[in-house]
Amino acid sequence: MKVLKFGETSVGTPEIRQVVRQVIAREGDGEVIVVVGTTDAEVINEILPHSVCCDAIDFMRTESKSGKQILDIALTYRLLRECVKNLTDAPLVITADGIARDRDTLAPTDLGRGASDYTAAIVAAALDATELQIWTDVDGFMTADPRVISNAYTIAELTYLEAMELSNFGARVIYPPTIYPAFVKSIPIHIRNTFRPEAAGTVVKAQTSNDGKPIKGISSISHTSTINVAGLSMVGVIGVNQRIFTALANHQISVFMVAQASSESSTTIAVRKEDAPIAARVLNDEFDKEIKAGSMFPMQVENDLATIAIVGENMKHIPGISGKLFSTLGRSGISVTAYTQGAQETNISFIVRQSQLQKAISLLHDAFFLSEYKELNLFICGVGTVGSRLIDQLHAQQQSLQEHSRLKLNVVGIANSKRAIFNPEGLPLDNYKQLLAESQQSSSPASLRDNVIKLNLFNSVFVDCTASSDIASLYGQLLEHNVNIVTANKIAASSSYENYSHLKQAALHRGVKFLFETNVGAGLPIIGTINDLCNSGDRILRIEAILSGTLNFIFNALAPDVTLSEAVRQAQQQGYSEPDPRIDLSGTDVVRKLVILTREAGYPIEPTEVVQSPILPEEFFRGSLNDFWQQLPRLDADFEARRQQLEAQGQRLRYVATMEDGRARVELRAVAANHPFYNLQGSNNIVMLTTQRYHEHPMLIQGYGAGADVTAAGVFANVMSIANI
């Protein structure tokens, strides 16, 4: 026998009543008992025109205990069995509108919220049904509230305990008392959606298959308030908690979470926001003498909170769940106000700010593998050559990453120097240029910062593809709000050592990433390699490097028929140099890169401490760009003479950056044919690391060190490293 329960809303329209008839017919004529949350005879006759009807008020009996009406189970079961013992083969319909009778006076009593579900469970238990189906307006229990988490999905199976915990903490799928009668008789409860009968729903039963996930679902209660009962007089005093809960119970105030300090000096209780003022007044009255004596504090009420519970019986078998929960929240800047965990290890409950509710649930849904994909939310600033190539690469890889790596990269913000676009659900990358051009939202460093912080998205990554000092100045504030930083902009990492150190420490303190691999060598893994060496206990003794692809191209291009001025013009035309090549020829970029490498190697250094030998005389950097192009041929003859002299000696010109024991310099110098830098081709970069371990044979990192594609790929790699945390 199966018991099928349909709520009042589930039989509200002719179309839905047709679905109900089909469900009943499918489950078997004469083998089902139908419980309907209505007493409308016309509706019942339309669903089952030849049925026998019984009203739940005829057998549901309650008794008064402590001022509340409690179901008398034994009497209810006996009366129900008497109602059905003489039934024919006609299907039975039990109407249940939440009304019972007092067993002594027979006066009507109210069974409260979810009474028709509860009645159905009583019927199933009393008659030893094989299954209880509850047809409602949702697909079943969800991994999280779908109004909060858009990618929440239906849980296929739950144990009775898991369903009870989720129901108690805000999952309004079935009324919690419904579960107990079915649990006692081990009757499976199948939650189905009348509006989507094709959906599989959720089955609640004694044992479920192990899907390997540590938790089954996340439940939450919004608009929570806490009351802190605290005072030195509470330490070691017997009966304080009894007074707290007795006083609240006497005023019908429900407490759904309790956290107590081990010193017993404070007890924190969680109540619904609307109950908080009354609860505080009641407790202030209860402890009035202690408060006046100064041995206890007046009740401290905190509002605008939310309660979250992670639920799953697998937690008891997996160590470190609490650690993962708190580290996940901590990395995103979410503070836990109060926390409790039952000895059964099935429910971990905690309280956060209401404003952090969605972010917290999203993080945990992602961290505990309830989401189909791990998600990163990217804000991309700068859509020039590097930024646009990065977006192209992201667009090309999005589908593959979702299918093969279960990673979803949401670009939620894109900005250039004039306009910005934001969408927390993700922006389309195939027409972002058009959206940006049509956007009415202006872009400034302050507005970018405010929008990123205001959106408050989990797993946020700010990607800087600019060369702007104003954008770099935002990093500290973003890190303080637990936003990861990935940057191709060298300004922050090569700024004052105090600022560099502050950013590194802020990232470490907040548990987020500040990554700038492409600051040196574009896509070459130079900074990452230095970090790995230092973290493994090695020490960098010397760095010797060619760090400017532009300058290496220029000095490689010099030939009898290619003068200095022609080589510089070729570098500009082929996109290796800045539009103003003096930026490259000044050596400033190389100084910045060397400062960054020196710092990452563990040596504090300021940019002004780098000894720099100029490539060109000072006057070539004054005046306009046109002045520069007109004057540059004056140096052609000198550079050609120097090239010829070096060629005769088997040497070549290279612009070399060197660090040894924390002292740094950059200079144009000659290298011999036996030097690793001699044959460095085109615009390649090379870094030679001499360490305590790599002493006799230094480590070489060599490759293409310039260009938008490889730089964008290096930024992409940094983003992926955050996804793999």
N, C-alpha and C positions, 0 to 999 in steps of 0.2 A: 504494500500500500504506500502511495505517495500523498503527501499533503502539499497542495499548491495554494499559495497565498497571493492575492492580487489586491493592491492598495486602491483607495478610492480614486486617485488620479489615474490609475492604470485601467480603469473601466469608464473613463470620463467621456469618451466620444464613440460613436458607432464604429469608426474605423479601428479603434483600439479594442473595442469589444469583439470585433471579428477576429483579431489576433488572439485574444484570450480564448475564444471558442476553438481556434485551431490548436492552440497549445494544449488545452484540455483533451481534445480528441486524440492528439498525438501521444499523450501520456497514458491513454488507455481508459476505455469506458468501463465504469463500475469499479475501477481499481484506484480511484483517486478521491480524496476529500478536498473540496475547494473552500478556502477561507477568503471571504471578500470583506474589505474594509468599508462596507456600506450596508445600510438596511433598506436601500431602495429596491422594492419588489419588482418594479418594471425593468430595472437594469439586470437584476438576477434572472428574471424570466427570459430576457433576451439572450443571456449567456447560456443558460441551461434550462430550457423550457420545461423539461420533464424531471426536474430535480426535487429532492426533499430538502426543505429549508429548516435550519435550526439557528436560533439566536444565541450568541455566546453568553448573553445575560442569564440564560436558563441554567448554565452550569458553572460559570466563573464565580467563585466565592472568595471573599476577602475577610480578614479579621483585623481588628485594630490593635496595633502594637506601637508603643511609644509615640502615640499621636499620628501614626501613619497606617494606611490600609495596605496590608500585606496579603498576597494570595495564599489561601489555604490549599496547598497542593493536594493533599490526600482527599479532601472533600470534593475539590474540583475534578480530580481524575474519576472519582466514583460516579459523580453526577453525569459526566461526559459519557462514560461507558454505558450508563443506563440509557442515555439519549440515543445511542447508536446501535444497541444490541438487537433491536427488533427491526432494523432497516431492511428494506428489500434491495434489489439490485439497482434501484434508481440512485443516481449520483447524489451525494450529500453536499449541500452548500451551507456553510456556517457563516453567518453574518457577524461581524465584529466591529463595533464602532467605539470601542474603548470603555464600555460601561459594564460593570459587574454588580454583584449584590453583596451586602454585608451578610455573613453567614448567620448572624443572630437576629438582626432586625429586618433583613431582606431589603434594606434601603439601598438605592443605587449608589455605587461608588465609582470613582474615576481611576482607571488604571494608568493614566498619564500618557506621556509621549511614546509613540511606537507601540501602542497597546495592541493593534491588530497583528503586528509581527509577533509579539509576545504570545497572543492567543493562539496563533498558528503553531508556535513552538510547543505550547502546552498540549494542543491537540495531537501533534506528531508524537510527543513523548508518551502521552497517555495511551495512545493506540499502537505504540511500537511501530511507527512508520519506518519504511526503508530509506526515505529521503524527504527532506523539507525543501521545497522550492519557494523562494521569496521573489516574486516578480515586482520590480520597482521601476524607477525612472532613471537609473544609472546602470552602467555595465557591470558593476561590482566594486570591490575594493580597489583603489588605485595606489600606485607607489607613492604618490603625493597628491595634494589638492590640485586638480587640473586648472583651477583658477589662479594658482600661484605658479605652477610649473607646467608650461605648455607641452612638454614632452613626457609627462607622466602617463603611465599605461596601466592596464588592468592586471592585477595579480591573479594568476591562475589558481593557486592553492594557498590556503592558510590553515594553520592549526587553530583549534578553538581559542587557545591562549593568545595567539597573535591577533586574531580577529577581535577578541575582547579588549586587548590593549589599544589597538587602533581605534576601536569604537569609543572607548573611554576618553581618548585624546583627540576628539574632534572629527573623526571620520564618520560622517552621518550617513552611513549605508544601511545599517540595521541598528535597532535599539539594543544596547548591551545586554539587558536581561534576557533577550531572545536566545542568546547563545547558551545559557546555562541548562535549560531543560534538554536541549539537543545533545549537549556535552555529556550529561548524565547517562543518556541512553545510546551514546555514540551514533547519533543520527546525522549524516552529512547534511549541511545546509548549502544549497546552491542558489547564489544570488544571480538573477537574470534581469534583463532590461526589456520591459514590455514594448518599448518604442523601438528596440533593436533586437528582435528575437533571434536573429542570426548570430549575435555576439555570444561567445562562449561563457562569459561571466566568471564568477569566483566560486570555488567550492571550499567550504570550511569543514574540516574533518579532523580526526584524531591524529593522523600522521600524514605528512606530505613528503613528496620526493625531494631530495637534496639537490638544489640547483647550484650549489657552490657559492651563492651570494651571502655575505655576512648578515645582511638585514633584508627584511621583506618590504618594509614601507616606512614612510615618514608621515607623521600626523602632526597637526598643529592647532593651537587655540589662539586666535587673535584677541587683542584688547584684554590682556592679562594685567593684573596689578599684584604687587607683592607687599606684604606687611612684615616688617622686621620687629620681632619681639625680643628685646635685648636688655641686658643688665647684669651686673656682677652678682646680684642676689640670686640669679638663676643657677649659678654653678653649684652642682652637687645637691640641689634642693629637689626633693621628691615631689612629684605631683604638679609641676608647673605646666607641662604639656597637657595634662588632664584638664587643668583649669582653662587652658587656651581652647581646646576642642569642645569641651562641654559648654563653655560660654557661646561659642559660635553655633554649635548644634542647637542650643536652646532658641536661637534666633534664625534657624533654618538657613544658615550660611554654609555652603559647600566649599570645602578645601580640596583642590585636586592635585596639589603637590606640596611636599614638605621637605625642607632642607635644614639640617641642624649642625651647628659647629660641634666638633668633638669635645670642646671644653664646656659645652652646655651653656655658654654665655649668650647664645642667640639662637632663635628659631625663626626661619623664614617660611612663610606660608604664601601660596599662590591662590588667588580667588579671581573671579570675573570682575571686570572693571566696575560694573554697576553695584557689586556687593562691597567694594572696598571701603567707601565712607562709613557704612553701617558697621562693618567688621572692625574698623579702627576705633570707632566710638565704643563698641561693645568691649573690646579688649582694654581700652583706656579706663573704662568703668571697672572692669574686673580687677585690674592691677592698680587701681587708683591710690591705695595706701603706699605701695612700693614706689610709685612714680613720685608722690609727694615727698617721700623720705629720701629720694635721690638714689635709691638702690636699683631702680629700673628707669629706662628712658621712655618718654612718650612713644607711641607707636609711629614707626617711620613707614610711610606709604610711598611706593614708587609706581607711577602709572606709565602708560605708553609702552608696554612690554608685550611680548608674545611668548608662548610656550611651545616647544618643539619636542617631539618624542620620536626616537628611532626604535623600531620594533623588529624583532626576529629571534626565533629560538636558536638559530645558528650562532648567535653571538657568544653563547656559553662555551662553544667549542673552538672559538678563534681568539687567541690572546691579542691584546693591543687595540681593541676596538675603541675604547675611550681615548687612548692616546692619539689614534688617527682622527677621531672626531675633533678633539680640541686643537690639534696641530692644523687641521684643515681650516677650522674657523679662525684660528689665530693668524694664519698667513694672509687672510683676507680682512684682517682688522675687526673681526667680530668678537666682542667680549661677552662672556657668559656671566649673567648676574647670579644665578643659582643653578644647582645641579643635583640630581639624585638618580640612583640606580638601584633597582631591586635585587635581592639576593638570587632570584631566579635568572638574572642576566638576560631577560627578555626585552626589557624596556630601559632605555637611557633617556631621561627627560631633563631638559634644561631651558633656561629663560634668557631671551635676548631682547634687544630693543625692537619695537614694532617696525621701525623703519628698516631694520636689517633682516626681517623675516624672509622675504623672497630670496635675498642673496644667500642667506644661510641654508635654506632648503635646497636651492639650486646647487650650491657647493656640495652638500652631503649627497644629494641625488646623483651627482657626478662622481664623487669620491668613492661611494660604496657600490658603484657599478649598476645602479638602477637605471641610469640613462642609457639609451641606445648608443650614444656617442659621448666621448669626452669633448668638452667644448672650451674654446678660447675665444674671447671677445676682443677684437683688435681695433684700435684707433690709429689710423695712419695719417700722419702729418707730413705734408710735402708730396706732391705728385709730379715732380720734375722727372728727369731721366731715371733716377734710381727708384723713386716712389712709384712711377707708372710701371716700370718693369716688375717691381715687386707685386703690384696688384695683378698684372698679367700672369705672373707665376702662380699666385694664389688661386686665381680663377681657373687656371689649367689643372691644378692639382686638387681642387676641392672635392670633386666627386671621387677621385681615386683614394684620397685620404679617408673619406667616409666609408668607402666599401672595404678597404684593405687594412686600415689602421684604426678604424672606429673613432676617428678624430674629426670634429666639426670645427672649422675655422670660420667664425662669424666676423666679417668686417662690419662693425657697427658705427664707425665714424670715419670720414675722410675729409681732410681740410687742405686747402692751399693758403696762400697769403691773403686772399680776399674773401673766400666763401668756405662754408662748411656744410656738411650733411650728416645727420645722425639718425639711426634707427636701431633700437635695442634688439629687434628681431633679426637684423642683418640687412645689409645693402646689396642690391644686385651689382655684380662687378662687370657685367657686359655693357652697361650704359652709364657707369658712374660719372663719366666726363660730362655727359648731358645733364645729369641730375645736379652736378656741382655747378655747372654754368647757369642753371635755372634757379638755383637755391637763393632764397631771400635771407638766409642766415649769414650774417657777416662773420668773418674769422679774425680773431685776435688771440694772442697768447692767453689773456685773462679769460676770454669766453671759452677757449678750448679746455683750459683747466677746469672751469666751472661745470662745463657740460660732462666731462669725463667723471668728475667727482659726483655730480648730481645723479647721473645714471646709475652709479653704484652697482655695476654689474660684477658678477663673480668671474674669476679668472681673467681679469682685464689686463691687456697689454697695450702700452702706448708705444707706437713705432715712429721714431723721428727720422725722416729721410730728408731733412733740411740741413742747412749750414748756419742756422740762425742762433745767435746767442740768446735772444729773447725766449725761444722755444726751449733751449737748454736750461734756462733759468727756472723752468717749471718742474724739473725732475724731482727736486727735493720735496715739493708739496705733493706730487703724485705718489712718490714712494711712501710718504707718511700716510697716505690713504690706501696703501697696499695695492698700488697699481704697478705691475711689472714694467720695466723700461727696456726696450731694444732700440739702439740708436746707431745710425751711420754718421752722426754728427760728432766731430772730434772735440768740440769746444768744451764740453763739461769735463771729460776725462783728462784734458790737458790744461784746465784752468788752474787756479791756485791749488796747492796741495791740500789746504784746509777744506776747500769745497769738494775736491775729489774724495778725500777721506770721509767727509760727512755723508756723501752720497753712498759710498760703499757700506758705511756703518748703518745708515738708514735702511738699506736693502737687507742687510744681515739681520738687523733688529726686527724688521717687519716680516721677515721670512719670504721676501719676494726677490726678483732678479733684476739686476742692473747690468745689462749685457751690451758690449760694444766691440765685438770681434772685428767688425768691418772698419773700425777706426784705423787699423793698420793692416795693409796687405789685402784689402777688399775681401775676397772669399777665402784667403789662405788661413789655415788654423794656427795662427801665431800666438795670439793671446791665450787661447785655450791650451795650447801646448805648454806655454810658460806656467800657467796656473797649475796644470797637472804635474809638472816637474816640481814646483815649489810645494804643492800640497802633499806630494809623496816624500818630502824631506830633502830633496836636492836643493842646491843653491846655485843661482845664476852668477857666474863670475864675470863674464864678458858677453856683450852683444855687439856684433858687427853686421851691418845691414845696408842694403839698398832699398829704400822705402818709398821712392818716388818713381812710379812707372813712367811718368812724363819725362823726368830728367834722364832716366835710363834710355828712353827712346831717343831723346835729343842727342846724347853723347854716342849712342850706337849709330845714329844716322850720319854723323860727321864723316866726310869722305872728301877726296880731292875735288869732286864736282858738287858736294853738298856743304855749303858754308853753315856757320852757326845760325845766321838769320834765316836761312832757308830751312834748316832743321827745326827751328822754333815754329816757323810758319806751318810746316808739315804736321807738327804735333798738335797745333791748334785745329788745322783742317780735318785731321783724322779723329778729333774728339778726345785726344789724350789730355790736353791741357785745359785749364780754365779759359773762359773767353778772354780774360786778361792774363796772358802767360806770365806776367811779372809775379803773380801770386805763387806760381810754381818755382820760378827762378829766384825768388827771394829766399827760398829754403824754409819759410815759416811752417809749411805743411810737414816737412820732414822733422823739424824741431818738435812739433806737436806729437808726431808719431813716436819719436824717440823718448819723449817725456812719458808717454803712456806706457811704453814697454819697460822703461826703467822703474816706474812705479809698480807695475804688475810683477816685476822681478823682486820687489820688496825694498826698494830704495826710495826714500822721500826726496823729491827733487822739484824745484820750481822751474818754469820755462826760462826764466832769466839766468839760470845757472848753466844752461847749455852754451858751450863755447861754439861760436858759429863763424866760419870763414866765408865771406860772400863770394858768389859766383860772378856777379857783375859789379862794376863800380856803383857807388851810391847814386850818382846823378841819373842813372838809367831808370830809377824807380820814382823820379820826380817828374812832374808834368803829366800831360795827357797820354793816352794809349797811342795816338798818332805820333806824338813826339818820340815815344819809345821805338816804334817801327822805323822811323826815319833815322834814329841814332844807332840802332842795333848793328847795321852793316859795318860801322866803324870798328867793331870787334872781330870781324870775320878773319882778317889777316892774322891777327895775334893767335886766335884759336886754331887756325889751320897750321901755323908754324909750330905751335905746341903739339898738335896732333902728329905732325910729321916727325918731330923729335922723339915723341914717345913711341911711335910706330917703329922707328929705327932701333929703339931699345927694347922692343918686344913688350910694350906696355900700352894700356888704354886708360882713358879718363872715366872716372866713376865718382858719383856724388854719394859719399859714404857716411853713415851715421854709426857712431861708436859709443858704447858705454862700458866702462871698466871700473868695478868697485864703487859704483854710484856716481862716477864722474862721466859727463857726457859731452860729446862734440859732434858737429857735422862739418864736412869739408869736401871740396873737390880735390881728388887726389888720384895719382897714378897707381894702377895695380898691374902686377907682372903676370905673365902667362901661366904661372903655376898657382895663381890665386883663384879660389872658387868664383870670384866675381868677374874674372876676365872674359869668360865666354857667355855671360848673361845676355840673352837676346831680347830684342824688341823692348816692350814695356814691362817685362817681368820684374818681380821683386824677389829678393833673397834675404834670408836671415840666418846668421850663423851663431849658434848658442854654445858657449863654452861654460860648462858647469862642473861641479865637483865629480859627477859621474861621467859626463862627456867632456873629459879634459884633454886627453891626447888626440881624440878624434871628435871634434865638435859636431853638434847636430845641425844639419842644414834643412831649411824649409824654403822651397823654391816653387815659383809658379806665377801665373798671370795675376798681377797685383793691381790692375786698374780696369775700369770699364763698368758700365751700369749693370750689365747682366750678372757679372760675378759678384758685384757688391750687393745687388738685390738678393742673389742666391745666399750670400753670407748672412744677410738680415733674416731671410727665410729660415736658415739653419738655426739661428738664435731663437726664433719664435718656436721652432719645433723642439728645441731643448727645454723650453718652458713646459710644453705639452707633455714631455716625458718625465716630469718631476713625479 
